[in-house]
Amino acid sequence: MSVKRLLFAIALLAACDKPTKEDCRKALVNMQHLMGTESLTETESLDGEVRRCMGGSSTKAVACAIKATTLAELEQCEFFNVKGKTAGSGSAAGSGSAAGSGSAK
């Protein structure tokens, strides 16, 4: 296998673990609800956060954030590090969205 094909295969596999736009939006809306900040941000203004989520989160982390019903459950998702964050203190998106790549925990 050539190097180009190997790199393409690796990139293709990496893309398979990326969440959809719809799932990222659901996770972000649920996170806002759990944090009590849904009234502070319009749903339409989440577009930048959705893009960060799609690029920096795994499908597993996003699915977990969608299912979370408490902040404690959300903290376990590796979707967003809730500790030390407030509604206006920066990004509200997926793992590693504001600080680079990798897990937010």
Phi and psi in radians as a Rosetta constraint file:
Dihedral C 1 N 2 CA 2 C 2 CIRCULARHARMONIC -1.283 0.35
Dihedral N 2 CA 2 C 2 N 3 CIRCULARHARMONIC 2.831 0.35
Dihedral C 2 N 3 CA 3 C 3 CIRCULARHARMONIC -1.100 0.35
Dihedral N 3 CA 3 C 3 N 4 CIRCULARHARMONIC -0.701 0.35
Dihedral C 3 N 4 CA 4 C 4 CIRCULARHARMONIC -1.067 0.35
Dihedral N 4 CA 4 C 4 N 5 CIRCULARHARMONIC -0.767 0.35
Dihedral C 4 N 5 CA 5 C 5 CIRCULARHARMONIC -1.161 0.35
Dihedral N 5 CA 5 C 5 N 6 CIRCULARHARMONIC -0.682 0.35
Dihedral C 5 N 6 CA 6 C 6 CIRCULARHARMONIC -1.108 0.35
Dihedral N 6 CA 6 C 6 N 7 CIRCULARHARMONIC -0.794 0.35
Dihedral C 6 N 7 CA 7 C 7 CIRCULARHARMONIC -1.118 0.35
Dihedral N 7 CA 7 C 7 N 8 CIRCULARHARMONIC -0.682 0.35
Dihedral C 7 N 8 CA 8 C 8 CIRCULARHARMONIC -1.110 0.35
Dihedral N 8 CA 8 C 8 N 9 CIRCULARHARMONIC -0.742 0.35
Dihedral C 8 N 9 CA 9 C 9 CIRCULARHARMONIC -1.112 0.35
Dihedral N 9 CA 9 C 9 N 10 CIRCULARHARMONIC -0.716 0.35
Dihedral C 9 N 10 CA 10 C 10 CIRCULARHARMONIC -1.122 0.35
Dihedral N 10 CA 10 C 10 N 11 CIRCULARHARMONIC -0.772 0.35
Dihedral C 10 N 11 CA 11 C 11 CIRCULARHARMONIC -1.103 0.35
Dihedral N 11 CA 11 C 11 N 12 CIRCULARHARMONIC -0.690 0.35
Dihedral C 11 N 12 CA 12 C 12 CIRCULARHARMONIC -1.136 0.35
Dihedral N 12 CA 12 C 12 N 13 CIRCULARHARMONIC -0.737 0.35
Dihedral C 12 N 13 CA 13 C 13 CIRCULARHARMONIC -1.153 0.35
Dihedral N 13 CA 13 C 13 N 14 CIRCULARHARMONIC -0.684 0.35
Dihedral C 13 N 14 CA 14 C 14 CIRCULARHARMONIC -1.122 0.35
Dihedral N 14 CA 14 C 14 N 15 CIRCULARHARMONIC -0.651 0.35
Dihedral C 14 N 15 CA 15 C 15 CIRCULARHARMONIC -1.194 0.35
Dihedral N 15 CA 15 C 15 N 16 CIRCULARHARMONIC -0.393 0.35
Dihedral C 15 N 16 CA 16 C 16 CIRCULARHARMONIC -1.189 0.35
Dihedral N 16 CA 16 C 16 N 17 CIRCULARHARMONIC -0.367 0.35
Dihedral C 16 N 17 CA 17 C 17 CIRCULARHARMONIC -1.712 0.35
Dihedral N 17 CA 17 C 17 N 18 CIRCULARHARMONIC 0.263 0.35
Dihedral C 17 N 18 CA 18 C 18 CIRCULARHARMONIC -1.643 0.35
Dihedral N 18 CA 18 C 18 N 19 CIRCULARHARMONIC 2.391 0.35
Dihedral C 18 N 19 CA 19 C 19 CIRCULARHARMONIC -1.294 0.35
Dihedral N 19 CA 19 C 19 N 20 CIRCULARHARMONIC 2.799 0.35
Dihedral C 19 N 20 CA 20 C 20 CIRCULARHARMONIC -1.410 0.35
Dihedral N 20 CA 20 C 20 N 21 CIRCULARHARMONIC 2.863 0.35
Dihedral C 20 N 21 CA 21 C 21 CIRCULARHARMONIC -1.042 0.35
Dihedral N 21 CA 21 C 21 N 22 CIRCULARHARMONIC -0.759 0.35
Dihedral C 21 N 22 CA 22 C 22 CIRCULARHARMONIC -1.123 0.35
Dihedral N 22 CA 22 C 22 N 23 CIRCULARHARMONIC -0.751 0.35
Dihedral C 22 N 23 CA 23 C 23 CIRCULARHARMONIC -1.159 0.35
Dihedral N 23 CA 23 C 23 N 24 CIRCULARHARMONIC -0.696 0.35
Dihedral C 23 N 24 CA 24 C 24 CIRCULARHARMONIC -1.082 0.35
Dihedral N 24 CA 24 C 24 N 25 CIRCULARHARMONIC -0.741 0.35
Dihedral C 24 N 25 CA 25 C 25 CIRCULARHARMONIC -1.096 0.35
Dihedral N 25 CA 25 C 25 N 26 CIRCULARHARMONIC -0.758 0.35
Dihedral C 25 N 26 CA 26 C 26 CIRCULARHARMONIC -1.047 0.35
Dihedral N 26 CA 26 C 26 N 27 CIRCULARHARMONIC -0.772 0.35
Dihedral C 26 N 27 CA 27 C 27 CIRCULARHARMONIC -1.120 0.35
Dihedral N 27 CA 27 C 27 N 28 CIRCULARHARMONIC -0.743 0.35
Dihedral C 27 N 28 CA 28 C 28 CIRCULARHARMONIC -1.162 0.35
Dihedral N 28 CA 28 C 28 N 29 CIRCULARHARMONIC -0.725 0.35
Dihedral C 28 N 29 CA 29 C 29 CIRCULARHARMONIC -1.124 0.35
Dihedral N 29 CA 29 C 29 N 30 CIRCULARHARMONIC -0.732 0.35
Dihedral C 29 N 30 CA 30 C 30 CIRCULARHARMONIC -1.125 0.35
Dihedral N 30 CA 30 C 30 N 31 CIRCULARHARMONIC -0.719 0.35
Dihedral C 30 N 31 CA 31 C 31 CIRCULARHARMONIC -1.071 0.35
Dihedral N 31 CA 31 C 31 N 32 CIRCULARHARMONIC -0.778 0.35
Dihedral C 31 N 32 CA 32 C 32 CIRCULARHARMONIC -1.046 0.35
Dihedral N 32 CA 32 C 32 N 33 CIRCULARHARMONIC -0.733 0.35
Dihedral C 32 N 33 CA 33 C 33 CIRCULARHARMONIC -1.076 0.35
Dihedral N 33 CA 33 C 33 N 34 CIRCULARHARMONIC -0.818 0.35
Dihedral C 33 N 34 CA 34 C 34 CIRCULARHARMONIC -1.148 0.35
Dihedral N 34 CA 34 C 34 N 35 CIRCULARHARMONIC -0.556 0.35
Dihedral C 34 N 35 CA 35 C 35 CIRCULARHARMONIC -1.505 0.35
Dihedral N 35 CA 35 C 35 N 36 CIRCULARHARMONIC -0.142 0.35
Dihedral C 35 N 36 CA 36 C 36 CIRCULARHARMONIC 1.307 0.35
Dihedral N 36 CA 36 C 36 N 37 CIRCULARHARMONIC 0.453 0.35
Dihedral C 36 N 37 CA 37 C 37 CIRCULARHARMONIC -1.981 0.35
Dihedral N 37 CA 37 C 37 N 38 CIRCULARHARMONIC 0.214 0.35
Dihedral C 37 N 38 CA 38 C 38 CIRCULARHARMONIC -1.080 0.35
Dihedral N 38 CA 38 C 38 N 39 CIRCULARHARMONIC -0.476 0.35
Dihedral C 38 N 39 CA 39 C 39 CIRCULARHARMONIC -1.429 0.35
Dihedral N 39 CA 39 C 39 N 40 CIRCULARHARMONIC -0.179 0.35
Dihedral C 39 N 40 CA 40 C 40 CIRCULARHARMONIC -1.493 0.35
Dihedral N 40 CA 40 C 40 N 41 CIRCULARHARMONIC -0.349 0.35
Dihedral C 40 N 41 CA 41 C 41 CIRCULARHARMONIC -2.319 0.35
Dihedral N 41 CA 41 C 41 N 42 CIRCULARHARMONIC 2.348 0.35
Dihedral C 41 N 42 CA 42 C 42 CIRCULARHARMONIC -1.266 0.35
Dihedral N 42 CA 42 C 42 N 43 CIRCULARHARMONIC 2.460 0.35
Dihedral C 42 N 43 CA 43 C 43 CIRCULARHARMONIC -1.010 0.35
Dihedral N 43 CA 43 C 43 N 44 CIRCULARHARMONIC -0.639 0.35
Dihedral C 43 N 44 CA 44 C 44 CIRCULARHARMONIC -1.158 0.35
Dihedral N 44 CA 44 C 44 N 45 CIRCULARHARMONIC -0.436 0.35
Dihedral C 44 N 45 CA 45 C 45 CIRCULARHARMONIC -1.453 0.35
Dihedral N 45 CA 45 C 45 N 46 CIRCULARHARMONIC 0.114 0.35
Dihedral C 45 N 46 CA 46 C 46 CIRCULARHARMONIC -1.469 0.35
Dihedral N 46 CA 46 C 46 N 47 CIRCULARHARMONIC 0.017 0.35
Dihedral C 46 N 47 CA 47 C 47 CIRCULARHARMONIC -0.955 0.35
Dihedral N 47 CA 47 C 47 N 48 CIRCULARHARMONIC -0.766 0.35
Dihedral C 47 N 48 CA 48 C 48 CIRCULARHARMONIC -1.123 0.35
Dihedral N 48 CA 48 C 48 N 49 CIRCULARHARMONIC -0.703 0.35
Dihedral C 48 N 49 CA 49 C 49 CIRCULARHARMONIC -1.184 0.35
Dihedral N 49 CA 49 C 49 N 50 CIRCULARHARMONIC -0.636 0.35
Dihedral C 49 N 50 CA 50 C 50 CIRCULARHARMONIC -1.106 0.35
Dihedral N 50 CA 50 C 50 N 51 CIRCULARHARMONIC -0.752 0.35
Dihedral C 50 N 51 CA 51 C 51 CIRCULARHARMONIC -1.088 0.35
Dihedral N 51 CA 51 C 51 N 52 CIRCULARHARMONIC -0.733 0.35
Dihedral C 51 N 52 CA 52 C 52 CIRCULARHARMONIC -1.095 0.35
Dihedral N 52 CA 52 C 52 N 53 CIRCULARHARMONIC -0.731 0.35
Dihedral C 52 N 53 CA 53 C 53 CIRCULARHARMONIC -1.064 0.35
Dihedral N 53 CA 53 C 53 N 54 CIRCULARHARMONIC -0.815 0.35
Dihedral C 53 N 54 CA 54 C 54 CIRCULARHARMONIC -1.085 0.35
Dihedral N 54 CA 54 C 54 N 55 CIRCULARHARMONIC -0.603 0.35
Dihedral C 54 N 55 CA 55 C 55 CIRCULARHARMONIC -1.510 0.35
Dihedral N 55 CA 55 C 55 N 56 CIRCULARHARMONIC -0.448 0.35
Dihedral C 55 N 56 CA 56 C 56 CIRCULARHARMONIC -2.079 0.35
Dihedral N 56 CA 56 C 56 N 57 CIRCULARHARMONIC 0.014 0.35
Dihedral C 56 N 57 CA 57 C 57 CIRCULARHARMONIC -2.040 0.35
Dihedral N 57 CA 57 C 57 N 58 CIRCULARHARMONIC 2.738 0.35
Dihedral C 57 N 58 CA 58 C 58 CIRCULARHARMONIC -1.647 0.35
Dihedral N 58 CA 58 C 58 N 59 CIRCULARHARMONIC 2.790 0.35
Dihedral C 58 N 59 CA 59 C 59 CIRCULARHARMONIC -1.097 0.35
Dihedral N 59 CA 59 C 59 N 60 CIRCULARHARMONIC -0.589 0.35
Dihedral C 59 N 60 CA 60 C 60 CIRCULARHARMONIC -1.127 0.35
Dihedral N 60 CA 60 C 60 N 61 CIRCULARHARMONIC -0.797 0.35
Dihedral C 60 N 61 CA 61 C 61 CIRCULARHARMONIC -1.132 0.35
Dihedral N 61 CA 61 C 61 N 62 CIRCULARHARMONIC -0.698 0.35
Dihedral C 61 N 62 CA 62 C 62 CIRCULARHARMONIC -1.198 0.35
Dihedral N 62 CA 62 C 62 N 63 CIRCULARHARMONIC -0.758 0.35
Dihedral C 62 N 63 CA 63 C 63 CIRCULARHARMONIC -1.053 0.35
Dihedral N 63 CA 63 C 63 N 64 CIRCULARHARMONIC -0.704 0.35
Dihedral C 63 N 64 CA 64 C 64 CIRCULARHARMONIC -1.102 0.35
Dihedral N 64 CA 64 C 64 N 65 CIRCULARHARMONIC -0.758 0.35
Dihedral C 64 N 65 CA 65 C 65 CIRCULARHARMONIC -1.161 0.35
Dihedral N 65 CA 65 C 65 N 66 CIRCULARHARMONIC -0.566 0.35
Dihedral C 65 N 66 CA 66 C 66 CIRCULARHARMONIC -1.173 0.35
Dihedral N 66 CA 66 C 66 N 67 CIRCULARHARMONIC -0.689 0.35
Dihedral C 66 N 67 CA 67 C 67 CIRCULARHARMONIC -1.407 0.35
Dihedral N 67 CA 67 C 67 N 68 CIRCULARHARMONIC -0.337 0.35
Dihedral C 67 N 68 CA 68 C 68 CIRCULARHARMONIC -1.014 0.35
Dihedral N 68 CA 68 C 68 N 69 CIRCULARHARMONIC 2.377 0.35
Dihedral C 68 N 69 CA 69 C 69 CIRCULARHARMONIC -2.012 0.35
Dihedral N 69 CA 69 C 69 N 70 CIRCULARHARMONIC -0.096 0.35
Dihedral C 69 N 70 CA 70 C 70 CIRCULARHARMONIC -2.431 0.35
Dihedral N 70 CA 70 C 70 N 71 CIRCULARHARMONIC 2.826 0.35
Dihedral C 70 N 71 CA 71 C 71 CIRCULARHARMONIC -1.085 0.35
Dihedral N 71 CA 71 C 71 N 72 CIRCULARHARMONIC -0.623 0.35
Dihedral C 71 N 72 CA 72 C 72 CIRCULARHARMONIC -1.077 0.35
Dihedral N 72 CA 72 C 72 N 73 CIRCULARHARMONIC -0.731 0.35
Dihedral C 72 N 73 CA 73 C 73 CIRCULARHARMONIC -1.158 0.35
Dihedral N 73 CA 73 C 73 N 74 CIRCULARHARMONIC -0.711 0.35
Dihedral C 73 N 74 CA 74 C 74 CIRCULARHARMONIC -1.081 0.35
Dihedral N 74 CA 74 C 74 N 75 CIRCULARHARMONIC -0.700 0.35
Dihedral C 74 N 75 CA 75 C 75 CIRCULARHARMONIC -1.070 0.35
Dihedral N 75 CA 75 C 75 N 76 CIRCULARHARMONIC -0.509 0.35
Dihedral C 75 N 76 CA 76 C 76 CIRCULARHARMONIC -1.382 0.35
Dihedral N 76 CA 76 C 76 N 77 CIRCULARHARMONIC -0.163 0.35
Dihedral C 76 N 77 CA 77 C 77 CIRCULARHARMONIC -1.411 0.35
Dihedral N 77 CA 77 C 77 N 78 CIRCULARHARMONIC -0.264 0.35
Dihedral C 77 N 78 CA 78 C 78 CIRCULARHARMONIC 1.010 0.35
Dihedral N 78 CA 78 C 78 N 79 CIRCULARHARMONIC 0.492 0.35
Dihedral C 78 N 79 CA 79 C 79 CIRCULARHARMONIC -1.602 0.35
Dihedral N 79 CA 79 C 79 N 80 CIRCULARHARMONIC -0.747 0.35
Dihedral C 79 N 80 CA 80 C 80 CIRCULARHARMONIC -2.684 0.35
Dihedral N 80 CA 80 C 80 N 81 CIRCULARHARMONIC 2.298 0.35
Dihedral C 80 N 81 CA 81 C 81 CIRCULARHARMONIC -1.408 0.35
Dihedral N 81 CA 81 C 81 N 82 CIRCULARHARMONIC 1.709 0.35
Dihedral C 81 N 82 CA 82 C 82 CIRCULARHARMONIC -1.213 0.35
Dihedral N 82 CA 82 C 82 N 83 CIRCULARHARMONIC -0.585 0.35
Dihedral C 82 N 83 CA 83 C 83 CIRCULARHARMONIC -1.069 0.35
Dihedral N 83 CA 83 C 83 N 84 CIRCULARHARMONIC 2.262 0.35
Dihedral C 83 N 84 CA 84 C 84 CIRCULARHARMONIC 1.390 0.35
Dihedral N 84 CA 84 C 84 N 85 CIRCULARHARMONIC 0.037 0.35
Dihedral C 84 N 85 CA 85 C 85 CIRCULARHARMONIC -1.846 0.35
Dihedral N 85 CA 85 C 85 N 86 CIRCULARHARMONIC 2.550 0.35
Dihedral C 85 N 86 CA 86 C 86 CIRCULARHARMONIC -2.215 0.35
Dihedral N 86 CA 86 C 86 N 87 CIRCULARHARMONIC 3.002 0.35
Dihedral C 86 N 87 CA 87 C 87 CIRCULARHARMONIC -0.995 0.35
Dihedral N 87 CA 87 C 87 N 88 CIRCULARHARMONIC -0.605 0.35
Dihedral C 87 N 88 CA 88 C 88 CIRCULARHARMONIC -1.817 0.35
Dihedral N 88 CA 88 C 88 N 89 CIRCULARHARMONIC 0.267 0.35
Dihedral C 88 N 89 CA 89 C 89 CIRCULARHARMONIC -1.745 0.35
Dihedral N 89 CA 89 C 89 N 90 CIRCULARHARMONIC 0.444 0.35
Dihedral C 89 N 90 CA 90 C 90 CIRCULARHARMONIC 2.182 0.35
Dihedral N 90 CA 90 C 90 N 91 CIRCULARHARMONIC -2.631 0.35
Dihedral C 90 N 91 CA 91 C 91 CIRCULARHARMONIC -1.163 0.35
Dihedral N 91 CA 91 C 91 N 92 CIRCULARHARMONIC 2.599 0.35
Dihedral C 91 N 92 CA 92 C 92 CIRCULARHARMONIC -2.156 0.35
Dihedral N 92 CA 92 C 92 N 93 CIRCULARHARMONIC 0.467 0.35
Dihedral C 92 N 93 CA 93 C 93 CIRCULARHARMONIC -1.842 0.35
Dihedral N 93 CA 93 C 93 N 94 CIRCULARHARMONIC -2.880 0.35
Dihedral C 93 N 94 CA 94 C 94 CIRCULARHARMONIC -1.189 0.35
Dihedral N 94 CA 94 C 94 N 95 CIRCULARHARMONIC -3.062 0.35
Dihedral C 94 N 95 CA 95 C 95 CIRCULARHARMONIC -0.979 0.35
Dihedral N 95 CA 95 C 95 N 96 CIRCULARHARMONIC 2.125 0.35
Dihedral C 95 N 96 CA 96 C 96 CIRCULARHARMONIC 1.299 0.35
Dihedral N 96 CA 96 C 96 N 97 CIRCULARHARMONIC 0.266 0.35
Dihedral C 96 N 97 CA 97 C 97 CIRCULARHARMONIC -1.178 0.35
Dihedral N 97 CA 97 C 97 N 98 CIRCULARHARMONIC -0.647 0.35
Dihedral C 97 N 98 CA 98 C 98 CIRCULARHARMONIC -1.699 0.35
Dihedral N 98 CA 98 C 98 N 99 CIRCULARHARMONIC -0.374 0.35
Dihedral C 98 N 99 CA 99 C 99 CIRCULARHARMONIC -2.006 0.35
Dihedral N 99 CA 99 C 99 N 100 CIRCULARHARMONIC 0.264 0.35
Dihedral C 99 N 100 CA 100 C 100 CIRCULARHARMONIC 2.009 0.35
Dihedral N 100 CA 100 C 100 N 101 CIRCULARHARMONIC -2.549 0.35
Dihedral C 100 N 101 CA 101 C 101 CIRCULARHARMONIC -1.893 0.35
Dihedral N 101 CA 101 C 101 N 102 CIRCULARHARMONIC 2.923 0.35
Dihedral C 101 N 102 CA 102 C 102 CIRCULARHARMONIC 1.812 0.35
Dihedral N 102 CA 102 C 102 N 103 CIRCULARHARMONIC -3.024 0.35
Dihedral C 102 N 103 CA 103 C 103 CIRCULARHARMONIC -1.325 0.35
Dihedral N 103 CA 103 C 103 N 104 CIRCULARHARMONIC 2.554 0.35
Dihedral C 103 N 104 CA 104 C 104 CIRCULARHARMONIC -1.423 0.35
Dihedral N 104 CA 104 C 104 N 105 CIRCULARHARMONIC -0.154 0.35
